[in-house]
Amino acid sequence: MKALWLALVCVALLGCDKGSAPKQSGPLPEAEAALFKNLPAGGNVIFGGNYMKVQAWMQSTMGEAMAALGSGWKQYAECWASSPNVKLAGTAIVADVVEMRMAFTGMTLDEMKKCADKAGFKATLDGDGKYLSIQSTTLGMTTEQGLLQLANGAVYTRQSVGLGGGGIVPAKRADLEGDMAKLAQGTALDDGKLRYMVTKVDRSKTMWFAGTAIGTSIGDKLGEVYGAFDVVPGVTFDVTAELLDRALADKVMAGYDEMKKHLDQAPADMRAVFEGISLTRDGNRLRMRAKITDAQLAGFMKQLAMFRGGGM
C-alpha cells in the first residue's frame, strides 16, 4: 500500500514535450464501475488502475531501494507481484487531512496475511476471517493498516494522513464497517461531479486520478486536477491542473521558466530529471508532463531513504 501512496505523491509533484491534448477515456463501463460501488460517497478525488503493475514495477526496478524503506518491504512487494489479477478503485477526501478509501479484488485477506508473514510484518486476522491488521515500519515510522473482507469478495481499506505530517492513520474494523453501512445512502459514482471527472482521464494508463478542489480550503485557487502515470518502462506523467487564480498561474509559469534557466547549477542526476519536465499553459489550465527513467527514480528513492535514515 505504501507503493500507492508514493505513486500518488509522484503524480502530485511531477506532471514530456508539447503535444496533443490529453486522451480521454469517456464514461466508466459497468465492469469497471462495479468496484467503485464499494466506496462511500463524499470524496473529491477518484482514482484507479493496475495496482499490480505498479507493484511488479516497484519490485523489479527498485528492489534495492524498496529494501532501504525498511525491513521486509522487498519481500512484501515480491509477494504482491505474484498476484497479477488485483484491481483497484479508490477515492480521496483532500482537505487539511487526506483520507484515502480503496477497494481491491483479486486477493483475499488470507493471501494478504501470507505476504505480511513472509515480510516479517505483524499481521493479525480476526477469528471470523473478515478483518486483517498489518503493522509495518517504513523509513523508521511504524504504521498499521486495517482491511475488511466484503461479502462480494472485495477487500476495503481506509487510511488518512495530515498534510502537515504526522504519519498515516489507519481505520479500525468498526470504522470500515461503518463506511460499508453508508453505501445504502450513496456510493462514489452517485456523485455526478466525480462521475464526470472520470471521463476526462486516460484510463488505459497504469494509474489515473481525477478530482476537484472546489469546496475545500483552496477551492478559490484550484479547480479540476486530473492525470495519469504509466510504467513504460520508466514512468511517464501527464497532469492537468485548473488554476482559478490567474496571478498564481503566472507565478507558477515564471517559476518554471526560472528553474529552466538555472538547470546547469543542479546535480547531474537531478538535472536530467528536470530537463524531461515540460509545463505548458492553456488559459487557466496548466499541463505538466515528464518522463523519468527507472534508474533516475531508483536513485531518488535511495536518496530519500538515506535522508530519512539520517534522522533529518
Number of C-alpha atoms within 10 A of each C-alpha: 10 12 15 13 12 12 15 17 11 14 22 14 10 20 24 17 14 11 8 6 7 16 14 14 13 15 15 15 8 8 8 15 15 12 19 23 17 26 25 23 21 16 22 23 24 26 26 24 23 20 23 21 19 20 22 20 20 23 23 15 17 20 18 16 23 24 19 21 23 18 18 21 27 21 20 23 27 19 20 21 21 12 14 15 14 17 19 22 24 24 27 22 19 21 15 12 14 14 19 21 23 22 24 22 16 15 17 19 20 15 14 18 19 17 21 25 17 15 19 16 19 13 19 16 16 10 8 6 13 17 23 22 21 18 15 20 15 18 16 14 13 12 14 17 19 23 25 25 21 16 8 8 13 19 22 24 25 24 18 18 17 15 12 8 8 9 13 19 16 21 19 20 18 10 15 20 16 12 19 18 11 13 15 10 10 15 18 24 23 14 15 9 14 22 19 15 21 25 16 19 24 21 23 15 18 20 25 25 26 26 26 22 20 14 11 16 12 12 14 13 17 20 20 19 22 26 29 27 28 20 19 13 12 15 18 23 25 24 25 22 22 21 22 18 13 13 10 14 20 14 11 15 15 12 12 15 12 11 15 15 10 10 15 10 9 12 9 11 12 13 15 15 15 18 16 15 20 19 20 16 15 8 11 16 19 19 21 23 23 21 26 22 18 19 13 16 17 19 16 15 19 18 14 16 20 16 12 15 14 8 8 6
